[in-house]
C-alpha cells in the first residue's frame, strides 16, 4: 500500500510524520509492504519504523518524482542507514516517493529524468542489499 500525500504537477497535499498511524498501519492491517514517502522533511523522521513487525517491509520513497534534481547516491544511502537504526535493513526497500504521473497532468520532470531516478534506485539497491 502506498500512502500518497499528493502528486499533481509536482505538488503535495499534506505534511506530517507517520507517528499517528504507524502502529495501526503496520500491525492492524494485512499488508506486507507499505510504500512511504520520505523524499522531504515534511514526512518526518524514521522513528515510526520501529513499529514495523518482522515479516513486513517498508518501502522508502527517498527518491523524489517531483523535481528534476537527482539526489546524490551517498545522501540516499545515508538516509537508508538512518532508517535502519529503527528496523532491520532487510525489511527496507527503496523506491521513488510516488509515481511519475499520478494524474494526467503528470509532474514537472522530463522522461530522461524519470529514467535516471530508476537507474539510481537500482544502483543503490544493488550496493545496499547485494
N, C-alpha and C positions, 0 to 999 in steps of 0.2 A: 504494500500500500504506500502511495506517495502522499505526503501531507503538503499540498500545494498552498503557497502564500500569494499566488497571483503571478501571471506571466504574460501579460498583454503588452506588446510594444515595449518590452524591457522595463516594465514597472512591477510593483508588488502591492499587495493589499494590506498585509498586516505584519507588524514586527512582534517580537516576543519570543522568549525561550520555550523549551519543551517541558520545563519543570511541572506545570499544572496538569499535563496529560500523560507524562511518561509512564507512570506505574500502570495506569489503566491500559494505555496503548500497548505496552509491551507484555503485560501479564494477563489482562482480561479479554484479550482477543485471540482468535485462532490464526493470526498472521504469523508467517515465518520470517518475513523481512519487512522493514519499514524504510522507505526512501525519505531521508530527512534533508531539508535544505540548510546547508551550512556555508554558503558562499559569502556571507557578510556577517558582521557583528550583530545584525538585527535578529539572528536566530538564537542568540545566547550561547552559553558555554556547553561543553560536552558532559558536564556532571550528570545530567539525566540518563546517560547511557548506563550508569550503574544499576538501573532497574532492569536492564535487558537480561533475561534469563538465558542459561545455556540452551543451545539448540535454535536460537533465533539470531537474526542478523540485522544490523543497522547499516544501511547503505548511505554513506556520507556524500551528500551533494556539495562537494567542496569546489567544484569547477563551475563557474557561472555560465549560464546560457544567455545572459542579459547584455553583456558588453563585448567589444572586440579585443580587449586586452587579455592576453593569455597569462594565467597565473604561472609563477615560477615553480618549477618542479620541486625545488628544495622547500619552498613555502608550503606546498601541498603535503609533502612528506612530513614536515614538522607538525602540521595540523593532525595528520593521521596518528603520529606519535602522541600528541596531546590527548586525542580521543582514546587511545589505547591505555592511558592511565586510569580509565574508568571502566573498561571492559576488555576482555581478551581480544587481541588483534585479529584472531581468526574468526571473530564474529563481526568483523568490519569489512565493508566493501567500499568501492569508490565509484562515483558517477557524476554526471552533470547535476546541477542543483535542480533542474527541471527540464522539460522538453524544449526543443529548439523552436517549436511553433505550436504552442498550445491552442492558439486561435488562428483564424485565417489571416490576421494581421501579422502574425509572427513576431520575432524580436529583431532588434537592431543589430544584426550580425550578418556578415556575408557567409556564403556557403563554405568557402575555404577556411573561415574562422571556426565554423562548426566542426569540420573535419580535423582541424588542428587540435581542438579540445578532445575529441575522441582518441586521437593518436596519443596525446599527452596522458590521458587516463590509462590507456593500455600500457604505455611505457612505465608509468609509476606503479601500476598494479603488478607488473612483472617483476619490478625491483622489490616491492614491499612484501608480496605474497608468493614469491617464487614458486 
